[in-house]
Amino acid sequence: MDKLEFSIVWGVPSKVIYQALLDPFEIMQYTRAPAVVEAKEGGLYKIMEGRIEGVFNKLVENQEIQMTWKFNNWKQFSNVTLRLIEREDSCELKITQTNFPQDIDKVKLEDGWKNQIFIPMSKIRGYPIEDDD
């Protein structure tokens, strides 16, 4: 089974990023598209005018989001885990995605997360992405 794993270090506390990933008004700002986000276990997740959808399986406040996730043209849901690790002046967001269709290019999938979600979140909401070297 293919697995996508990458991380981003944010120059803000984990609670800020956790909120940005679950608040429909913030999501609409940085995706510039309608969003329906029911931030509870079993709650629906539809962003980018329904092009991305899923269900929250587990929410641990300011620490972890587990969800099913897919593009609306995929036949199956993938599994996404977003883990937040608090640091002294920042937080690390670890993204793991499994069970996505075999014909999906992992590099393009990671680029999509970064270019459609995380970079706009940084630019529009002002949450700095730090270089973790």
Helices and strands as residue ranges (DSSP letters): E 3-10, H 14-22, H 24-31, E 36-37, E 44-47, E 52-60, E 64-71, E 78-86, E 91-98, H 106-112, I 113-118, H 119-125, E 129-130
